[in-house]
């Protein structure tokens, strides 16, 4: 079975911004955190927020203690904002596009005009916009509502940002035909139309469409309606467990889209549910990722690339050292995963489920890795075991903090102490290249997890960047730039070091891939973490061969 995922689906910009503001508040604020109304129309995300202690203010009349209130993307009427700010610190998560509609309504009223809003009467966004109309606003949801309009003279027609484009145009024209002195301002967010067009494109190739989202979400239901109009079988689900597998498996090509309040981690769950039943290759990749085999291989290949480039002899000592590095990093990653297992359910539930289902097997693998590390360490140089103990102790002290980001760099730096005979300027340049690759891959992987739209633990380095995408990608690109500059300098001293340009070219390509936020692809994106390290290894051997 083939799966096609809409390129534009899941969290819209406004919802993602609001969720990130809550994530930032969870990391920075010490007081109680509330959202005014449900943050988004997604029951799973709301359940996670409740687990974190984020409470929902359902109305303004409450006795809850003073704290921080996050305004959801839909916005609120100005009087509500004022009342909230008198008791709480308010973080405004109103979508910038909704703010624009509110500003247009406020401006129209200040000019003596009336405001007609085409949208759902009971939608939070519409209620917020009405608050800026000072009693001069009217809501139209259908043609039947046109009879409720008073005689309009000067007025503007605005829209709920998630309104259907065709319905808006139809109703706006009818209103203008009744009362000619109006101005039509299309305030529909282009993301709404783009997502609906994406569904139409999916329908060209797919025989069935899975729509993921809250059953009470207006934009999610509109996506389902678009697919139904294209005569496709539609499965509207809030979780993968709701998928009727006996019906799904009848189709050769399935399309997947999601509402604007659906997080990417939920899209990942649905994709995983289908892929796990239909693809052996996917299951193999998942095992490599979720057992941390990819991470330990990534570190090993970077280290081997350094050894190859400095012409370390390929002998038994080399094999013992390589086995120690692989088994020790495997032990560390599995231990780390075990200690932090519960955090995965907040941003990568499919990994949490995997770790829970295979807990005994992973424990056995961890013990085996520990035994191999012990044996390999003794066979190489027994004093390296003292280094291993110190590094494990450091990890146990820092694994819940962002300092854990530096662990691999510390291990790699410590290993250079055992390579003393090879120390030289060239060795230093090669080591710095490896160190930069490690930093790049660590940050890349954190970005992949950040893009699940979940709630990351405080030990992520991204927490120090306030989870701001612009800052995050600036740091990622800065690492690439430093790598390129270092390669220029190295190639000036010895031309063969110019091979590292390939490494940073691929790294930059990966940055562009992850910046596009591919949906439902977390396993494949995590596997790509090995690509840069493998190319680094190949470059190391080529440098060795070129003398």
SEZA-715402 format. One record per residue (C-alpha): z, x, y. Coordinates in steps of 0.5 Angstrom, whole numbers. Layout:
! residues N
<node><up>Z</up><east>X</east><north>Y</north></node>
...
***
This chain:
! residues 547
<node><up>0</up><east>0</east><north>0</north></node>
<node><up>-2</up><east>2</east><north>7</north></node>
<node><up>3</up><east>1</east><north>13</north></node>
<node><up>0</up><east>1</east><north>20</north></node>
<node><up>5</up><east>1</east><north>26</north></node>
<node><up>4</up><east>-1</east><north>33</north></node>
<node><up>4</up><east>5</east><north>38</north></node>
<node><up>7</up><east>1</east><north>43</north></node>
<node><up>13</up><east>-3</east><north>40</north></node>
<node><up>21</up><east>-3</east><north>39</north></node>
<node><up>25</up><east>-2</east><north>46</north></node>
<node><up>21</up><east>-3</east><north>52</north></node>
<node><up>23</up><east>2</east><north>58</north></node>
<node><up>28</up><east>-3</east><north>61</north></node>
<node><up>32</up><east>-4</east><north>55</north></node>
<node><up>32</up><east>3</east><north>53</north></node>
<node><up>35</up><east>5</east><north>60</north></node>
<node><up>40</up><east>0</east><north>59</north></node>
<node><up>42</up><east>3</east><north>52</north></node>
<node><up>42</up><east>10</east><north>54</north></node>
<node><up>47</up><east>8</east><north>60</north></node>
<node><up>52</up><east>5</east><north>55</north></node>
<node><up>51</up><east>12</east><north>51</north></node>
<node><up>52</up><east>16</east><north>57</north></node>
<node><up>58</up><east>12</east><north>59</north></node>
<node><up>61</up><east>12</east><north>52</north></node>
<node><up>61</up><east>20</east><north>52</north></node>
<node><up>63</up><east>20</east><north>59</north></node>
<node><up>68</up><east>15</east><north>61</north></node>
<node><up>75</up><east>14</east><north>59</north></node>
<node><up>76</up><east>7</east><north>61</north></node>
<node><up>74</up><east>1</east><north>57</north></node>
<node><up>67</up><east>-1</east><north>57</north></node>
<node><up>64</up><east>-8</east><north>57</north></node>
<node><up>57</up><east>-11</east><north>58</north></node>
<node><up>56</up><east>-17</east><north>62</north></node>
<node><up>53</up><east>-21</east><north>57</north></node>
<node><up>50</up><east>-19</east><north>50</north></node>
<node><up>46</up><east>-12</east><north>52</north></node>
<node><up>40</up><east>-14</east><north>48</north></node>
<node><up>37</up><east>-19</east><north>43</north></node>
<node><up>39</up><east>-15</east><north>37</north></node>
<node><up>45</up><east>-17</east><north>33</north></node>
<node><up>45</up><east>-10</east><north>29</north></node>
<node><up>45</up><east>-6</east><north>36</north></node>
<node><up>51</up><east>-11</east><north>38</north></node>
<node><up>55</up><east>-10</east><north>32</north></node>
<node><up>54</up><east>-2</east><north>33</north></node>
<node><up>57</up><east>-3</east><north>40</north></node>
<node><up>63</up><east>-7</east><north>38</north></node>
<node><up>64</up><east>-2</east><north>33</north></node>
<node><up>65</up><east>3</east><north>39</north></node>
<node><up>69</up><east>-2</east><north>42</north></node>
<node><up>64</up><east>-4</east><north>47</north></node>
<node><up>66</up><east>-11</east><north>49</north></node>
<node><up>62</up><east>-17</east><north>52</north></node>
<node><up>64</up><east>-20</east><north>58</north></node>
<node><up>61</up><east>-27</east><north>57</north></node>
<node><up>63</up><east>-30</east><north>63</north></node>
<node><up>67</up><east>-28</east><north>70</north></node>
<node><up>73</up><east>-32</east><north>68</north></node>
<node><up>77</up><east>-27</east><north>64</north></node>
<node><up>83</up><east>-23</east><north>63</north></node>
<node><up>80</up><east>-17</east><north>60</north></node>
<node><up>83</up><east>-10</east><north>63</north></node>
<node><up>79</up><east>-6</east><north>69</north></node>
<node><up>74</up><east>-2</east><north>66</north></node>
<node><up>66</up><east>0</east><north>66</north></node>
<node><up>61</up><east>-6</east><north>66</north></node>
<node><up>54</up><east>-4</east><north>64</north></node>
<node><up>49</up><east>-10</east><north>67</north></node>
<node><up>44</up><east>-11</east><north>62</north></node>
<node><up>36</up><east>-10</east><north>63</north></node>
<node><up>35</up><east>-17</east><north>65</north></node>
<node><up>39</up><east>-17</east><north>71</north></node>
<node><up>45</up><east>-21</east><north>74</north></node>
<node><up>45</up><east>-26</east><north>80</north></node>
<node><up>48</up><east>-22</east><north>87</north></node>
<node><up>54</up><east>-26</east><north>87</north></node>
<node><up>56</up><east>-24</east><north>80</north></node>
<node><up>55</up><east>-17</east><north>81</north></node>
<node><up>59</up><east>-18</east><north>87</north></node>
<node><up>65</up><east>-21</east><north>83</north></node>
<node><up>64</up><east>-16</east><north>78</north></node>
<node><up>65</up><east>-10</east><north>82</north></node>
<node><up>71</up><east>-12</east><north>85</north></node>
<node><up>75</up><east>-11</east><north>79</north></node>
<node><up>70</up><east>-6</east><north>75</north></node>
<node><up>66</up><east>0</east><north>76</north></node>
<node><up>59</up><east>-3</east><north>75</north></node>
<node><up>53</up><east>1</east><north>72</north></node>
<node><up>47</up><east>-3</east><north>74</north></node>
<node><up>42</up><east>-3</east><north>68</north></node>
<node><up>37</up><east>-8</east><north>71</north></node>
<node><up>30</up><east>-6</east><north>69</north></node>
<node><up>27</up><east>-3</east><north>75</north></node>
<node><up>21</up><east>-8</east><north>74</north></node>
<node><up>26</up><east>-14</east><north>74</north></node>
<node><up>29</up><east>-11</east><north>80</north></node>
<node><up>22</up><east>-11</east><north>83</north></node>
<node><up>22</up><east>-19</east><north>82</north></node>
<node><up>29</up><east>-20</east><north>85</north></node>
<node><up>27</up><east>-16</east><north>91</north></node>
<node><up>20</up><east>-20</east><north>92</north></node>
<node><up>24</up><east>-27</east><north>91</north></node>
<node><up>29</up><east>-24</east><north>96</north></node>
<node><up>24</up><east>-22</east><north>101</north></node>
<node><up>20</up><east>-29</east><north>100</north></node>
<node><up>26</up><east>-33</east><north>102</north></node>
<node><up>28</up><east>-28</east><north>108</north></node>
<node><up>21</up><east>-30</east><north>111</north></node>
<node><up>22</up><east>-38</east><north>110</north></node>
<node><up>18</up><east>-38</east><north>103</north></node>
<node><up>20</up><east>-42</east><north>97</north></node>
<node><up>20</up><east>-39</east><north>90</north></node>
<node><up>17</up><east>-41</east><north>84</north></node>
<node><up>19</up><east>-37</east><north>78</north></node>
<node><up>14</up><east>-38</east><north>71</north></node>
<node><up>19</up><east>-37</east><north>65</north></node>
<node><up>24</up><east>-40</east><north>61</north></node>
<node><up>30</up><east>-44</east><north>64</north></node>
<node><up>35</up><east>-41</east><north>60</north></node>
<node><up>33</up><east>-34</east><north>60</north></node>
<node><up>38</up><east>-29</east><north>63</north></node>
<node><up>33</up><east>-25</east><north>67</north></node>
<node><up>30</up><east>-32</east><north>70</north></node>
<node><up>38</up><east>-34</east><north>72</north></node>
<node><up>38</up><east>-27</east><north>76</north></node>
<node><up>32</up><east>-28</east><north>80</north></node>
<node><up>34</up><east>-35</east><north>82</north></node>
<node><up>40</up><east>-32</east><north>84</north></node>
<node><up>36</up><east>-29</east><north>90</north></node>
<node><up>33</up><east>-35</east><north>92</north></node>
<node><up>39</up><east>-38</east><north>95</north></node>
<node><up>37</up><east>-45</east><north>93</north></node>
<node><up>30</up><east>-45</east><north>94</north></node>
<node><up>28</up><east>-43</east><north>87</north></node>
<node><up>24</up><east>-47</east><north>82</north></node>
<node><up>23</up><east>-45</east><north>75</north></node>
<node><up>17</up><east>-48</east><north>71</north></node>
<node><up>16</up><east>-47</east><north>63</north></node>
<node><up>11</up><east>-51</east><north>62</north></node>
<node><up>6</up><east>-56</east><north>64</north></node>
<node><up>11</up><east>-62</east><north>64</north></node>
<node><up>15</up><east>-58</east><north>69</north></node>
<node><up>10</up><east>-59</east><north>74</north></node>
<node><up>12</up><east>-66</east><north>76</north></node>
<node><up>19</up><east>-63</east><north>78</north></node>
<node><up>16</up><east>-59</east><north>83</north></node>
<node><up>18</up><east>-62</east><north>90</north></node>
<node><up>12</up><east>-61</east><north>96</north></node>
<node><up>11</up><east>-54</east><north>97</north></node>
<node><up>9</up><east>-51</east><north>103</north></node>
<node><up>9</up><east>-44</east><north>104</north></node>
<node><up>11</up><east>-41</east><north>97</north></node>
<node><up>10</up><east>-35</east><north>92</north></node>
<node><up>9</up><east>-35</east><north>85</north></node>
<node><up>13</up><east>-30</east><north>81</north></node>
<node><up>14</up><east>-29</east><north>73</north></node>
<node><up>19</up><east>-27</east><north>68</north></node>
<node><up>17</up><east>-20</east><north>66</north></node>
<node><up>16</up><east>-22</east><north>59</north></node>
<node><up>12</up><east>-28</east><north>60</north></node>
<node><up>6</up><east>-29</east><north>56</north></node>
<node><up>0</up><east>-27</east><north>61</north></node>
<node><up>-5</up><east>-33</east><north>59</north></node>
<node><up>1</up><east>-38</east><north>60</north></node>
<node><up>2</up><east>-35</east><north>67</north></node>
<node><up>-5</up><east>-35</east><north>69</north></node>
<node><up>-6</up><east>-43</east><north>67</north></node>
<node><up>1</up><east>-45</east><north>70</north></node>
<node><up>0</up><east>-41</east><north>77</north></node>
<node><up>-7</up><east>-44</east><north>78</north></node>
<node><up>-5</up><east>-51</east><north>77</north></node>
<node><up>1</up><east>-50</east><north>82</north></node>
<node><up>-4</up><east>-47</east><north>87</north></node>
<node><up>-9</up><east>-53</east><north>86</north></node>
<node><up>-3</up><east>-58</east><north>87</north></node>
<node><up>0</up><east>-54</east><north>93</north></node>
<node><up>-6</up><east>-49</east><north>96</north></node>
<node><up>-1</up><east>-45</east><north>101</north></node>
<node><up>2</up><east>-41</east><north>95</north></node>
<node><up>1</up><east>-34</east><north>94</north></node>
<node><up>1</up><east>-31</east><north>86</north></node>
<node><up>4</up><east>-25</east><north>85</north></node>
<node><up>4</up><east>-23</east><north>77</north></node>
<node><up>10</up><east>-20</east><north>76</north></node>
<node><up>9</up><east>-19</east><north>68</north></node>
<node><up>11</up><east>-13</east><north>65</north></node>
<node><up>5</up><east>-9</east><north>63</north></node>
<node><up>9</up><east>-7</east><north>57</north></node>
<node><up>9</up><east>-15</east><north>54</north></node>
<node><up>1</up><east>-15</east><north>55</north></node>
<node><up>0</up><east>-8</east><north>52</north></node>
<node><up>5</up><east>-10</east><north>46</north></node>
<node><up>1</up><east>-17</east><north>45</north></node>
<node><up>-6</up><east>-13</east><north>45</north></node>
<node><up>-3</up><east>-8</east><north>40</north></node>
<node><up>-1</up><east>-14</east><north>35</north></node>
<node><up>-9</up><east>-16</east><north>36</north></node>
<node><up>-11</up><east>-10</east><north>34</north></node>
<node><up>-7</up><east>-9</east><north>28</north></node>
<node><up>-9</up><east>-16</east><north>26</north></node>
<node><up>-16</up><east>-13</east><north>25</north></node>
<node><up>-14</up><east>-8</east><north>19</north></node>
<node><up>-8</up><east>-12</east><north>16</north></node>
<node><up>-8</up><east>-18</east><north>12</north></node>
<node><up>0</up><east>-19</east><north>14</north></node>
<node><up>4</up><east>-17</east><north>20</north></node>
<node><up>12</up><east>-16</east><north>20</north></node>
<node><up>15</up><east>-17</east><north>26</north></node>
<node><up>22</up><east>-14</east><north>27</north></node>
<node><up>27</up><east>-17</east><north>32</north></node>
<node><up>32</up><east>-22</east><north>34</north></node>
<node><up>30</up><east>-29</east><north>32</north></node>
<node><up>32</up><east>-32</east><north>38</north></node>
<node><up>28</up><east>-26</east><north>42</north></node>
<node><up>23</up><east>-30</east><north>46</north></node>
<node><up>18</up><east>-23</east><north>46</north></node>
<node><up>19</up><east>-22</east><north>39</north></node>
<node><up>17</up><east>-30</east><north>38</north></node>
<node><up>11</up><east>-29</east><north>42</north></node>
<node><up>9</up><east>-23</east><north>38</north></node>
<node><up>9</up><east>-27</east><north>32</north></node>
<node><up>5</up><east>-33</east><north>35</north></node>
<node><up>0</up><east>-28</east><north>37</north></node>
<node><up>-1</up><east>-26</east><north>30</north></node>
<node><up>-1</up><east>-33</east><north>27</north></node>
<node><up>-6</up><east>-35</east><north>32</north></node>
<node><up>-10</up><east>-29</east><north>29</north></node>
<node><up>-9</up><east>-33</east><north>22</north></node>
<node><up>-5</up><east>-27</east><north>19</north></node>
<node><up>1</up><east>-28</east><north>15</north></node>
<node><up>7</up><east>-27</east><north>19</north></node>
<node><up>14</up><east>-24</east><north>17</north></node>
<node><up>19</up><east>-25</east><north>22</north></node>
<node><up>25</up><east>-21</east><north>20</north></node>
<node><up>32</up><east>-18</east><north>23</north></node>
<node><up>33</up><east>-13</east><north>17</north></node>
<node><up>29</up><east>-10</east><north>12</north></node>
<node><up>33</up><east>-14</east><north>7</north></node>
<node><up>30</up><east>-21</east><north>9</north></node>
<node><up>23</up><east>-18</east><north>7</north></node>
<node><up>20</up><east>-23</east><north>1</north></node>
<node><up>18</up><east>-17</east><north>-3</north></node>
<node><up>14</up><east>-21</east><north>-8</north></node>
<node><up>10</up><east>-24</east><north>-2</north></node>
<node><up>9</up><east>-17</east><north>1</north></node>
<node><up>7</up><east>-13</east><north>-5</north></node>
<node><up>1</up><east>-18</east><north>-5</north></node>
<node><up>-2</up><east>-14</east><north>1</north></node>
<node><up>-6</up><east>-8</east><north>1</north></node>
<node><up>-5</up><east>-6</east><north>9</north></node>
<node><up>1</up><east>-9</east><north>12</north></node>
<node><up>2</up><east>-8</east><north>20</north></node>
<node><up>9</up><east>-7</east><north>23</north></node>
<node><up>11</up><east>-9</east><north>30</north></node>
<node><up>17</up><east>-10</east><north>34</north></node>
<node><up>20</up><east>-14</east><north>39</north></node>
<node><up>23</up><east>-10</east><north>46</north></node>
<node><up>30</up><east>-11</east><north>44</north></node>
<node><up>29</up><east>-8</east><north>37</north></node>
<node><up>31</up><east>0</east><north>36</north></node>
<node><up>27</up><east>5</east><north>33</north></node>
<node><up>32</up><east>6</east><north>27</north></node>
<node><up>31</up><east>-1</east><north>25</north></node>
<node><up>24</up><east>0</east><north>25</north></node>
<node><up>25</up><east>6</east><north>21</north></node>
<node><up>29</up><east>2</east><north>16</north></node>
<node><up>24</up><east>-3</east><north>15</north></node>
<node><up>18</up><east>2</east><north>14</north></node>
<node><up>23</up><east>6</east><north>9</north></node>
<node><up>24</up><east>-1</east><north>5</north></node>
<node><up>17</up><east>-1</east><north>4</north></node>
<node><up>15</up><east>6</east><north>3</north></node>
<node><up>21</up><east>7</east><north>-2</north></node>
<node><up>18</up><east>2</east><north>-7</north></node>
<node><up>11</up><east>4</east><north>-6</north></node>
<node><up>10</up><east>12</east><north>-5</north></node>
<node><up>13</up><east>18</east><north>-9</north></node>
<node><up>11</up><east>23</east><north>-4</north></node>
<node><up>15</up><east>19</east><north>1</north></node>
<node><up>21</up><east>19</east><north>-3</north></node>
<node><up>20</up><east>27</east><north>-5</north></node>
<node><up>20</up><east>28</east><north>3</north></node>
<node><up>26</up><east>24</east><north>4</north></node>
<node><up>30</up><east>28</east><north>-1</north></node>
<node><up>28</up><east>34</east><north>2</north></node>
<node><up>30</up><east>32</east><north>9</north></node>
<node><up>37</up><east>28</east><north>7</north></node>
<node><up>39</up><east>33</east><north>2</north></node>
<node><up>38</up><east>38</east><north>8</north></node>
<node><up>34</up><east>42</east><north>4</north></node>
<node><up>29</up><east>42</east><north>10</north></node>
<node><up>34</up><east>45</east><north>15</north></node>
<node><up>36</up><east>51</east><north>10</north></node>
<node><up>29</up><east>53</east><north>8</north></node>
<node><up>28</up><east>53</east><north>16</north></node>
<node><up>33</up><east>58</east><north>17</north></node>
<node><up>31</up><east>62</east><north>11</north></node>
<node><up>24</up><east>62</east><north>13</north></node>
<node><up>26</up><east>65</east><north>20</north></node>
<node><up>30</up><east>70</east><north>17</north></node>
<node><up>25</up><east>72</east><north>12</north></node>
<node><up>20</up><east>72</east><north>18</north></node>
<node><up>24</up><east>77</east><north>21</north></node>
<node><up>25</up><east>81</east><north>15</north></node>
<node><up>18</up><east>82</east><north>14</north></node>
<node><up>16</up><east>84</east><north>21</north></node>
<node><up>21</up><east>89</east><north>21</north></node>
<node><up>19</up><east>92</east><north>14</north></node>
<node><up>25</up><east>91</east><north>10</north></node>
<node><up>24</up><east>93</east><north>3</north></node>
<node><up>22</up><east>88</east><north>-2</north></node>
<node><up>27</up><east>90</east><north>-7</north></node>
<node><up>33</up><east>87</east><north>-11</north></node>
<node><up>38</up><east>87</east><north>-5</north></node>
<node><up>33</up><east>83</east><north>-1</north></node>
<node><up>33</up><east>78</east><north>-6</north></node>
<node><up>40</up><east>78</east><north>-6</north></node>
<node><up>41</up><east>77</east><north>1</north></node>
<node><up>35</up><east>72</east><north>1</north></node>
<node><up>39</up><east>68</east><north>-4</north></node>
<node><up>46</up><east>68</east><north>0</north></node>
<node><up>42</up><east>66</east><north>6</north></node>
<node><up>39</up><east>60</east><north>3</north></node>
<node><up>45</up><east>58</east><north>-1</north></node>
<node><up>50</up><east>59</east><north>5</north></node>
<node><up>46</up><east>55</east><north>10</north></node>
<node><up>45</up><east>49</east><north>4</north></node>
<node><up>53</up><east>49</east><north>3</north></node>
<node><up>54</up><east>49</east><north>11</north></node>
<node><up>49</up><east>43</east><north>12</north></node>
<node><up>52</up><east>39</east><north>6</north></node>
<node><up>59</up><east>40</east><north>8</north></node>
<node><up>57</up><east>38</east><north>15</north></node>
<node><up>53</up><east>32</east><north>13</north></node>
<node><up>59</up><east>30</east><north>9</north></node>
<node><up>64</up><east>31</east><north>14</north></node>
<node><up>60</up><east>27</east><north>19</north></node>
<node><up>57</up><east>22</east><north>14</north></node>
<node><up>60</up><east>16</east><north>18</north></node>
<node><up>56</up><east>18</east><north>24</north></node>
<node><up>49</up><east>17</east><north>21</north></node>
<node><up>50</up><east>9</east><north>21</north></node>
<node><up>50</up><east>9</east><north>28</north></node>
<node><up>43</up><east>12</east><north>29</north></node>
<node><up>40</up><east>13</east><north>22</north></node>
<node><up>43</up><east>8</east><north>17</north></node>
<node><up>37</up><east>10</east><north>12</north></node>
<node><up>41</up><east>17</east><north>12</north></node>
<node><up>48</up><east>14</east><north>11</north></node>
<node><up>45</up><east>9</east><north>6</north></node>
<node><up>42</up><east>15</east><north>2</north></node>
<node><up>49</up><east>20</east><north>3</north></node>
<node><up>53</up><east>14</east><north>0</north></node>
<node><up>49</up><east>12</east><north>-6</north></node>
<node><up>48</up><east>20</east><north>-8</north></node>
<node><up>55</up><east>22</east><north>-6</north></node>
<node><up>57</up><east>25</east><north>-13</north></node>
<node><up>50</up><east>29</east><north>-14</north></node>
<node><up>51</up><east>32</east><north>-7</north></node>
<node><up>58</up><east>34</east><north>-8</north></node>
<node><up>55</up><east>37</east><north>-14</north></node>
<node><up>49</up><east>41</east><north>-10</north></node>
<node><up>54</up><east>43</east><north>-5</north></node>
<node><up>59</up><east>46</east><north>-10</north></node>
<node><up>53</up><east>49</east><north>-14</north></node>
<node><up>51</up><east>52</east><north>-7</north></node>
<node><up>58</up><east>55</east><north>-6</north></node>
<node><up>58</up><east>58</east><north>-13</north></node>
<node><up>51</up><east>61</east><north>-11</north></node>
<node><up>53</up><east>64</east><north>-4</north></node>
<node><up>59</up><east>67</east><north>-7</north></node>
<node><up>55</up><east>71</east><north>-13</north></node>
<node><up>49</up><east>73</east><north>-8</north></node>
<node><up>54</up><east>75</east><north>-3</north></node>
<node><up>58</up><east>80</east><north>-8</north></node>
<node><up>51</up><east>82</east><north>-11</north></node>
<node><up>49</up><east>84</east><north>-4</north></node>
<node><up>55</up><east>87</east><north>0</north></node>
<node><up>62</up><east>83</east><north>-2</north></node>
<node><up>64</up><east>84</east><north>6</north></node>
<node><up>59</up><east>79</east><north>8</north></node>
<node><up>63</up><east>74</east><north>4</north></node>
<node><up>68</up><east>75</east><north>10</north></node>
<node><up>63</up><east>73</east><north>15</north></node>
<node><up>61</up><east>67</east><north>11</north></node>
<node><up>69</up><east>65</east><north>11</north></node>
<node><up>69</up><east>66</east><north>19</north></node>
<node><up>63</up><east>62</east><north>20</north></node>
<node><up>65</up><east>56</east><north>16</north></node>
<node><up>72</up><east>56</east><north>20</north></node>
<node><up>68</up><east>56</east><north>26</north></node>
<node><up>64</up><east>51</east><north>24</north></node>
<node><up>70</up><east>47</east><north>22</north></node>
<node><up>73</up><east>48</east><north>29</north></node>
<node><up>67</up><east>46</east><north>32</north></node>
<node><up>63</up><east>41</east><north>28</north></node>
<node><up>65</up><east>35</east><north>32</north></node>
<node><up>63</up><east>38</east><north>39</north></node>
<node><up>56</up><east>40</east><north>42</north></node>
<node><up>58</up><east>48</east><north>41</north></node>
<node><up>56</up><east>46</east><north>34</north></node>
<node><up>49</up><east>47</east><north>37</north></node>
<node><up>50</up><east>55</east><north>37</north></node>
<node><up>52</up><east>56</east><north>30</north></node>
<node><up>45</up><east>58</east><north>27</north></node>
<node><up>44</up><east>63</east><north>33</north></node>
<node><up>51</up><east>66</east><north>31</north></node>
<node><up>50</up><east>66</east><north>24</north></node>
<node><up>43</up><east>70</east><north>25</north></node>
<node><up>46</up><east>74</east><north>30</north></node>
<node><up>51</up><east>76</east><north>25</north></node>
<node><up>46</up><east>78</east><north>20</north></node>
<node><up>43</up><east>83</east><north>24</north></node>
<node><up>49</up><east>87</east><north>23</north></node>
<node><up>47</up><east>88</east><north>16</north></node>
<node><up>40</up><east>91</east><north>18</north></node>
<node><up>43</up><east>97</east><north>22</north></node>
<node><up>38</up><east>102</east><north>20</north></node>
<node><up>32</up><east>98</east><north>22</north></node>
<node><up>35</up><east>97</east><north>30</north></node>
<node><up>30</up><east>99</east><north>35</north></node>
<node><up>26</up><east>96</east><north>41</north></node>
<node><up>21</up><east>92</east><north>36</north></node>
<node><up>27</up><east>89</east><north>32</north></node>
<node><up>30</up><east>87</east><north>38</north></node>
<node><up>24</up><east>83</east><north>40</north></node>
<node><up>23</up><east>80</east><north>33</north></node>
<node><up>30</up><east>78</east><north>33</north></node>
<node><up>29</up><east>74</east><north>40</north></node>
<node><up>23</up><east>71</east><north>38</north></node>
<node><up>27</up><east>68</east><north>31</north></node>
<node><up>33</up><east>66</east><north>36</north></node>
<node><up>28</up><east>62</east><north>40</north></node>
<node><up>25</up><east>59</east><north>34</north></node>
<node><up>32</up><east>57</east><north>32</north></node>
<node><up>34</up><east>54</east><north>39</north></node>
<node><up>27</up><east>50</east><north>39</north></node>
<node><up>28</up><east>47</east><north>32</north></node>
<node><up>35</up><east>45</east><north>33</north></node>
<node><up>33</up><east>41</east><north>40</north></node>
<node><up>27</up><east>38</east><north>37</north></node>
<node><up>31</up><east>35</east><north>31</north></node>
<node><up>36</up><east>32</east><north>36</north></node>
<node><up>30</up><east>29</east><north>40</north></node>
<node><up>28</up><east>26</east><north>34</north></node>
<node><up>34</up><east>23</east><north>32</north></node>
<node><up>35</up><east>21</east><north>40</north></node>
<node><up>29</up><east>17</east><north>39</north></node>
<node><up>32</up><east>13</east><north>34</north></node>
<node><up>35</up><east>9</east><north>40</north></node>
<node><up>42</up><east>9</east><north>36</north></node>
<node><up>48</up><east>12</east><north>39</north></node>
<node><up>49</up><east>19</east><north>37</north></node>
<node><up>55</up><east>23</east><north>36</north></node>
<node><up>58</up><east>27</east><north>41</north></node>
<node><up>57</up><east>34</east><north>38</north></node>
<node><up>49</up><east>33</east><north>40</north></node>
<node><up>47</up><east>38</east><north>45</north></node>
<node><up>43</up><east>33</east><north>48</north></node>
<node><up>50</up><east>30</east><north>51</north></node>
<node><up>51</up><east>36</east><north>56</north></node>
<node><up>44</up><east>33</east><north>58</north></node>
<node><up>47</up><east>26</east><north>60</north></node>
<node><up>41</up><east>24</east><north>55</north></node>
<node><up>36</up><east>24</east><north>60</north></node>
<node><up>29</up><east>25</east><north>57</north></node>
<node><up>26</up><east>29</east><north>63</north></node>
<node><up>32</up><east>34</east><north>62</north></node>
<node><up>31</up><east>34</east><north>55</north></node>
<node><up>24</up><east>36</east><north>55</north></node>
<node><up>24</up><east>41</east><north>61</north></node>
<node><up>29</up><east>45</east><north>56</north></node>
<node><up>25</up><east>44</east><north>50</north></node>
<node><up>19</up><east>46</east><north>54</north></node>
<node><up>23</up><east>52</east><north>58</north></node>
<node><up>24</up><east>55</east><north>51</north></node>
<node><up>17</up><east>55</east><north>49</north></node>
<node><up>15</up><east>58</east><north>56</north></node>
<node><up>21</up><east>64</east><north>55</north></node>
<node><up>17</up><east>65</east><north>48</north></node>
<node><up>11</up><east>65</east><north>51</north></node>
<node><up>13</up><east>70</east><north>56</north></node>
<node><up>17</up><east>74</east><north>51</north></node>
<node><up>10</up><east>74</east><north>47</north></node>
<node><up>6</up><east>77</east><north>53</north></node>
<node><up>11</up><east>83</east><north>54</north></node>
<node><up>12</up><east>84</east><north>46</north></node>
<node><up>4</up><east>84</east><north>46</north></node>
<node><up>4</up><east>89</east><north>52</north></node>
<node><up>8</up><east>94</east><north>48</north></node>
<node><up>4</up><east>93</east><north>41</north></node>
<node><up>-2</up><east>88</east><north>40</north></node>
<node><up>0</up><east>85</east><north>34</north></node>
<node><up>6</up><east>82</east><north>37</north></node>
<node><up>1</up><east>77</east><north>40</north></node>
<node><up>1</up><east>73</east><north>33</north></node>
<node><up>7</up><east>70</east><north>36</north></node>
<node><up>3</up><east>66</east><north>41</north></node>
<node><up>1</up><east>62</east><north>35</north></node>
<node><up>8</up><east>60</east><north>33</north></node>
<node><up>9</up><east>58</east><north>41</north></node>
<node><up>2</up><east>54</east><north>41</north></node>
<node><up>4</up><east>50</east><north>35</north></node>
<node><up>11</up><east>49</east><north>38</north></node>
<node><up>8</up><east>46</east><north>44</north></node>
<node><up>4</up><east>41</east><north>40</north></node>
<node><up>10</up><east>39</east><north>36</north></node>
<node><up>13</up><east>38</east><north>43</north></node>
<node><up>7</up><east>33</east><north>45</north></node>
<node><up>8</up><east>29</east><north>39</north></node>
<node><up>15</up><east>28</east><north>39</north></node>
<node><up>14</up><east>26</east><north>47</north></node>
<node><up>9</up><east>20</east><north>45</north></node>
<node><up>15</up><east>17</east><north>41</north></node>
<node><up>12</up><east>16</east><north>34</north></node>
<node><up>15</up><east>10</east><north>31</north></node>
<node><up>18</up><east>9</east><north>24</north></node>
<node><up>16</up><east>16</east><north>22</north></node>
<node><up>23</up><east>19</east><north>22</north></node>
<node><up>22</up><east>23</east><north>15</north></node>
<node><up>15</up><east>25</east><north>17</north></node>
<node><up>18</up><east>28</east><north>24</north></node>
<node><up>24</up><east>31</east><north>21</north></node>
<node><up>19</up><east>35</east><north>15</north></node>
<node><up>15</up><east>38</east><north>21</north></node>
<node><up>21</up><east>42</east><north>23</north></node>
<node><up>19</up><east>47</east><north>18</north></node>
<node><up>12</up><east>48</east><north>20</north></node>
<node><up>14</up><east>52</east><north>26</north></node>
<node><up>19</up><east>56</east><north>22</north></node>
<node><up>13</up><east>57</east><north>16</north></node>
<node><up>8</up><east>60</east><north>21</north></node>
<node><up>13</up><east>64</east><north>24</north></node>
<node><up>14</up><east>67</east><north>17</north></node>
<node><up>7</up><east>68</east><north>16</north></node>
<node><up>6</up><east>72</east><north>23</north></node>
<node><up>12</up><east>76</east><north>20</north></node>
<node><up>8</up><east>78</east><north>14</north></node>
<node><up>2</up><east>79</east><north>18</north></node>
<node><up>5</up><east>84</east><north>23</north></node>
<node><up>8</up><east>87</east><north>17</north></node>
<node><up>1</up><east>88</east><north>14</north></node>
<node><up>-2</up><east>91</east><north>20</north></node>
<node><up>3</up><east>96</east><north>20</north></node>
***
